[in-house]
Amino acid sequence: MEYGCQTEHFWTSCKARPAGSVFYSPAKTETRNPLRDLSRPKKVWRAPDRKLVWGNQDTIRPLSFNALNAKLTKRVERLAEPKKISKLHVPNRPYSSPEWHVKDPSLIPEASVRIVRLSVAKSTHPDFVAPKQVETQITPAALHAHPSLRVISLSEPKVKTETLYFERGRNDLPIRPVSTAAMTAQPSLRTLFLAKAKTVHSDYLPVHPVQQPVSRAALKYIPSPRIEVLSTPNLRTPLSVNAINLDAFKVKDAAKVAVCSPRIVKLAEPIKR
C-alpha cells in the first residue's frame, strides 16, 4: 500500500506540472547516505523490491515511466488478442469416436496393390524351427524294442576316478584296494624321515593343569609376622558424596598455622565462566 501511495503521488505530480518544465524524481533528489545504504539488506537479483499482496491491483514488477506512456502498435494489439477456438473443435467428444474425424472425400474405396502388399503380415524365416513340446511322444515300436548289448554298454554312466566308490570289506583292509607291489615295497630313508610327525619346540611348555597339587611342606609351613602383615588387604572405607574422610591425608602443624599470601588467595579463587 505504501508503494501504491507513492505511485499515486508520482502521477498526480506529473499531471500537475506545466508543459516544458523539468521533472526531478524524488528518489534522485534525496540525499545519499552510504552508511544507511550499506545497512539495508542486499536485494535479491531479479526479485521485486516490495512485498506482493494478492489483490492490491499492482504490477508484479515496477514499470518504468516510458513503458506506462508507450503507445501500442497494431501488431502488438493483434498479438494481444486471445486465440479463437477453431471451428473444427468438437466439445465433449465421446470416447467411442476417433480423435480426428476423416472427411468423406478422403475415404479410400479401393486399396491399391502397394497398400495390399504392405498390409500382408510378415512371415517367419524358412529355416525357423518352432520350440519343441514339453511332453515327448514315444512310439509303440520304441516302447516294445529290445536293446542290443552295444546300447546297454553305452547307456551305463561314465565312471570317474575321483568319485569312484568301492564296496566296504573287512575293518583291517583299507578303503581303497592297494596293489601287492605297494604293500611289499621298501621305503627309502627320505620317505621314513618325511613320515615322522612334526615335534614341538624344545622350549615348549605344556598347558598348566587347572587343579595344581600343593606340597606337604607348603601345607605345614608357618608364615612369619612380616608375611602376615603383607597378606592382609588394605582396608579402605568406601567414600560417597556425603561421607568424605577429612583425615585421609596428614597435614603438618606448620601448614595449619601458615597464612596465605594475597597472590595465593587470588590463585585459589575459582575461575568464573
trRosetta pair geometry for C-beta under 8 A, 3 or more apart (Angstrom, degrees):
i j d omega theta_ij theta_ji phi_ij phi_ji
1 4 5.5 -51 -149 34 38 114
1 5 6.5 39 152 -20 67 101
1 56 7.1 -126 -69 -141 63 123
2 5 5.9 -53 -152 33 33 110
2 6 6.6 32 151 -16 64 105
2 50 7.9 -158 68 -138 96 129
3 6 5.6 -54 -151 37 35 112
3 7 6.3 36 152 -21 67 105
3 50 4.9 -22 -44 -106 147 168
3 58 6.8 62 97 -131 119 157
3 62 7.8 -116 -172 -88 131 111
4 7 5.6 -53 -147 36 33 111
4 8 6.3 33 154 -19 66 104
4 56 6.7 -136 -51 170 135 108
4 57 7.8 67 -113 74 134 90
4 58 6.1 -114 -79 -74 98 120
5 8 5.7 -52 -146 36 32 110
5 9 6.3 32 155 -16 65 106
6 9 5.8 -56 -147 39 31 110
6 10 6.2 37 151 -26 64 106
7 10 5.4 -51 -148 32 32 116
7 11 6.6 25 156 -15 66 102
7 58 7.9 152 7 -122 158 107
8 11 6.1 -55 -148 37 31 104
8 12 6.4 29 155 -16 65 108
9 12 5.8 -56 -144 39 31 110
9 13 6.3 31 157 -19 64 107
10 13 6.0 -59 -152 36 27 109
10 14 6.5 27 151 -21 63 107
10 26 7.9 -117 -97 10 90 113
11 14 5.5 -51 -147 34 36 114
11 15 6.4 32 156 -17 67 104
12 15 5.9 -55 -146 38 32 106
12 16 6.2 26 157 -18 65 112
13 16 5.8 -60 -141 38 30 108
13 17 6.6 36 161 -33 65 102
13 23 7.9 124 129 -142 103 110
14 17 6.4 -50 -150 19 28 109
14 23 6.7 21 -112 -123 76 151
17 21 4.9 -126 170 70 108 134
17 23 6.1 173 44 -88 173 97
18 21 5.0 93 67 -21 78 121
24 28 6.2 -120 -176 73 82 115
24 29 5.3 71 145 -51 122 117
25 28 4.4 84 66 5 97 103
25 29 7.0 -177 86 -5 50 86
26 29 5.9 -59 -141 43 36 106
26 30 6.4 52 156 -40 66 99
27 30 5.9 -45 -156 12 30 118
32 37 7.1 -8 -168 -33 85 133
33 36 3.8 44 99 18 120 116
33 37 6.4 159 86 -16 64 85
34 37 5.7 -60 -146 39 32 109
34 38 6.1 26 159 -16 69 109
35 38 5.9 -57 -144 40 30 107
35 39 6.3 31 156 -24 64 108
36 39 5.8 -55 -147 32 30 112
36 40 7.1 36 155 -27 61 100
37 40 6.1 -51 -160 21 34 112
43 47 6.7 -164 174 62 84 102
43 49 6.6 -29 -128 -106 132 81
44 47 3.8 32 83 11 106 141
48 52 6.3 80 63 -50 154 106
48 60 6.5 -126 -65 161 136 62
48 61 5.6 -140 -94 -104 95 61
48 62 7.3 127 -144 -15 90 80
49 62 6.9 -19 31 -10 111 126
50 62 7.9 89 9 -50 115 107
52 56 7.6 -152 -165 30 53 127
52 58 7.6 -143 -131 78 74 113
52 60 6.7 8 -113 -134 139 64
53 56 4.5 80 74 -33 97 123
59 62 6.8 131 77 -101 116 24
59 63 5.6 60 40 -26 168 103
63 67 4.7 -118 -176 84 101 127
63 68 5.5 115 119 -56 125 92
64 67 4.6 95 57 5 83 103
64 68 7.2 -151 93 -6 45 86
65 68 6.0 -57 -151 35 32 109
65 69 6.5 7 160 2 67 112
66 69 6.3 -71 -144 50 29 95
66 70 6.2 51 154 -54 66 98
67 70 5.7 -32 -144 -2 32 120
72 76 4.7 -126 -163 85 92 124
72 77 5.2 106 135 -56 127 89
72 80 7.6 -32 -158 -10 146 143
73 76 4.9 95 54 8 77 100
73 77 7.0 -142 95 -3 40 88
74 77 5.6 -55 -145 39 34 112
74 78 6.2 33 156 -20 67 106
75 78 5.9 -57 -149 36 28 108
75 79 6.4 22 155 -13 64 109
76 79 5.8 -57 -145 41 32 108
76 80 6.2 35 154 -26 65 108
77 80 5.6 -54 -145 32 30 114
77 81 7.2 43 153 -33 60 93
78 81 6.0 -39 -161 10 36 114
85 89 5.2 -74 171 28 102 152
86 89 4.8 120 68 -29 82 96
90 93 5.1 84 100 -80 107 97
90 101 7.9 75 -19 -16 146 125
93 97 5.9 -108 -179 65 93 125
93 99 7.9 79 138 -130 155 45
94 97 5.1 95 66 -1 87 101
97 101 7.3 -25 174 -77 114 92
98 101 6.4 139 70 -84 104 45
98 102 7.4 13 72 -15 153 88
102 106 5.6 -119 -179 80 94 117
102 107 6.5 107 129 -71 122 77
103 106 4.8 83 66 8 88 107
103 107 7.9 -132 98 -24 51 77
104 107 6.0 -35 -161 0 42 114
108 111 6.3 69 134 -84 128 59
108 115 7.9 93 147 -24 161 178
111 115 4.3 -119 -171 88 102 127
111 116 5.4 125 118 -56 122 83
111 119 7.5 -7 178 -13 158 142
112 115 5.0 96 53 9 75 100
112 116 7.1 -137 97 -4 40 88
113 116 5.7 -55 -148 37 33 112
113 117 6.3 31 154 -19 66 107
114 117 5.9 -57 -149 36 29 109
114 118 6.4 23 155 -14 64 108
115 118 5.8 -56 -145 41 32 108
115 119 6.2 34 155 -25 65 108
116 119 5.8 -56 -148 33 30 113
116 120 7.3 42 152 -34 60 93
117 120 6.1 -40 -162 9 37 113
124 128 4.5 -72 157 29 118 158
125 128 4.4 121 62 -39 85 99
132 136 7.9 9 160 -90 122 83
133 136 7.1 156 84 -80 94 42
133 137 7.8 38 70 -19 139 91
138 142 5.3 -114 -175 79 91 126
138 143 5.9 102 132 -58 118 94
139 142 4.8 94 60 6 83 101
139 143 7.2 -147 97 -7 47 87
140 143 5.5 -56 -149 35 38 114
140 144 6.4 12 162 0 72 109
141 144 6.5 -70 -145 49 28 93
141 145 6.2 48 154 -53 65 101
142 145 5.6 -35 -141 2 33 122
147 151 4.1 -119 -170 87 106 132
147 152 5.6 129 118 -55 123 80
147 155 7.4 0 178 -17 162 141
148 151 5.0 98 54 7 73 100
148 152 7.2 -133 100 -5 40 88
149 152 5.6 -54 -148 36 35 113
149 153 6.4 34 155 -18 67 105
150 153 5.9 -54 -148 37 30 109
150 154 6.4 25 155 -14 64 109
151 154 5.8 -58 -146 41 32 109
151 155 6.2 34 154 -25 66 108
152 155 5.7 -56 -147 32 30 112
152 156 7.2 41 153 -33 60 94
153 156 6.1 -42 -160 11 36 113
159 163 8.0 -145 -168 80 58 88
159 164 6.5 58 173 -101 102 85
160 163 4.7 49 74 33 106 97
160 164 6.9 -136 93 -49 50 73
161 164 5.5 -20 -149 -25 35 120
166 175 6.6 134 61 159 122 66
166 176 5.8 145 2 -111 150 54
166 177 6.7 -176 -135 -19 153 86
168 175 7.9 -35 -112 -133 70 71
169 173 4.6 -16 88 61 124 145
170 173 4.8 93 62 -1 83 105
174 177 7.3 152 76 -99 102 17
174 178 5.5 69 34 -25 142 111
178 182 5.2 -112 -180 81 95 125
178 183 5.6 107 123 -57 118 98
179 182 4.7 92 62 8 85 102
179 183 7.1 -155 96 -6 45 88
180 183 5.6 -59 -148 38 35 110
180 184 6.1 12 162 -2 71 112
181 184 6.4 -67 -139 48 26 95
181 185 6.2 47 156 -52 63 100
182 185 5.7 -35 -144 0 31 121
187 191 4.0 -119 -172 89 106 133
187 192 5.6 129 116 -53 123 81
187 195 7.4 12 169 -22 162 141
188 191 4.9 99 53 6 73 101
188 192 7.2 -136 98 -3 40 87
189 192 5.7 -54 -148 38 34 111
189 193 6.3 36 153 -21 66 105
190 193 5.7 -53 -148 35 31 112
190 194 6.4 25 155 -13 65 107
191 194 5.9 -57 -146 42 31 106
191 195 6.2 35 153 -27 65 108
192 195 5.5 -54 -144 31 31 115
192 196 7.3 44 155 -34 60 91
193 196 6.3 -42 -165 8 34 112
200 204 4.2 -57 149 21 120 165
201 204 4.4 125 62 -41 80 98
208 212 7.0 -17 174 -76 109 112
209 212 6.2 146 74 -77 94 62
214 218 5.2 -110 -179 80 94 127
214 219 5.9 107 125 -57 116 94
215 218 4.8 95 61 7 83 101
215 219 7.1 -148 98 -6 46 87
216 219 5.6 -57 -149 37 36 111
216 220 6.2 13 160 -2 71 111
217 220 6.3 -67 -142 49 28 95
217 221 6.2 50 153 -54 64 98
218 221 5.5 -33 -144 -2 33 122
223 227 4.1 -115 -173 85 110 131
223 228 5.6 133 112 -54 123 81
223 231 7.4 1 170 -14 164 143
224 227 5.0 97 54 7 75 101
224 228 7.2 -137 97 -5 41 87
225 228 5.5 -55 -149 36 36 113
225 229 6.4 38 154 -21 68 102
226 229 5.8 -52 -151 33 33 110
226 230 6.4 25 153 -12 65 107
227 230 5.7 -57 -146 42 34 108
227 231 6.0 34 155 -24 67 110
228 231 5.7 -56 -143 35 30 111
228 232 6.9 36 157 -30 62 98
229 232 6.2 -50 -158 19 32 109
237 245 6.8 115 66 -53 121 134
239 243 6.2 -149 -148 98 56 82
239 244 6.0 55 -162 -113 114 53
239 245 6.3 -96 -98 1 114 93
240 243 4.8 52 47 37 92 93
240 244 7.9 -110 72 -57 47 62
241 244 7.7 -22 -177 -49 23 99
245 248 4.5 99 102 -53 107 96
247 250 7.9 29 -172 -83 72 56
251 255 5.3 -114 -179 79 92 126
251 256 5.9 102 127 -58 119 94
252 255 4.5 94 63 4 87 103
252 256 7.2 -150 98 -8 49 84
253 256 5.6 -52 -152 31 38 113
253 257 6.6 22 156 -8 69 107
254 257 6.1 -64 -148 43 33 100
254 258 6.3 51 151 -48 66 100
255 258 5.5 -35 -143 6 35 122
260 264 4.3 -119 -170 85 104 125
260 265 5.2 126 116 -55 124 84
260 268 7.4 -14 -176 -12 160 142
261 264 4.9 94 54 8 77 100
261 265 7.1 -141 95 -4 41 88
262 265 5.5 -55 -146 38 35 113
262 266 6.2 37 155 -22 67 105
263 266 5.8 -56 -151 35 30 111
263 267 6.4 24 153 -14 65 107
264 267 5.7 -56 -145 41 34 108
264 268 6.1 36 154 -25 66 107
265 268 5.7 -55 -146 33 30 113
265 269 7.3 43 153 -35 59 93
266 269 6.1 -42 -164 8 35 113
